[in-house]
Amino acid sequence: MLPTHSNARVFAALGDETRLRLVARLSHDGPMSIARLTTDHDMTRQAITKHLRVMAKAGLVRHTRRGRQRVWHLEPRRLAEARRHLEMISAQWDVTLRRLKAFVET
């Protein structure tokens, strides 16, 4: 699995502390409206919406309409893909470090 533009977007989105907290909150508490998502943040709804849009472009979240509200849902499939990508990189590093160790020891 080679790095792709979509993987880069996911990691860029997760690299922001606020977005990482939003992912954790949606993961733990389930789908939420922006009003509920802003209750634990010192941020405006507009700021949270901006973060959610970045996450949506990365495929991490999506929204549905419930009356006048947008309810935001986590896309666990994208997180699972990112995890698999990190596991692949970790495995490659393990192989590289074993080869380096064997070279140094000989």
Buried (B, 14 or more C-beta within 10 A) or exposed (E): EEEEEBBEBBBEBBEBEBBBBBBEBBEEEEBBBBEBBBEEBEBEEEEBBBBBEBBBBBBBBBBEEEEEBBBBEBBEEBBEBBEEBEEEEEEEEEEEEEEEEEEEEE
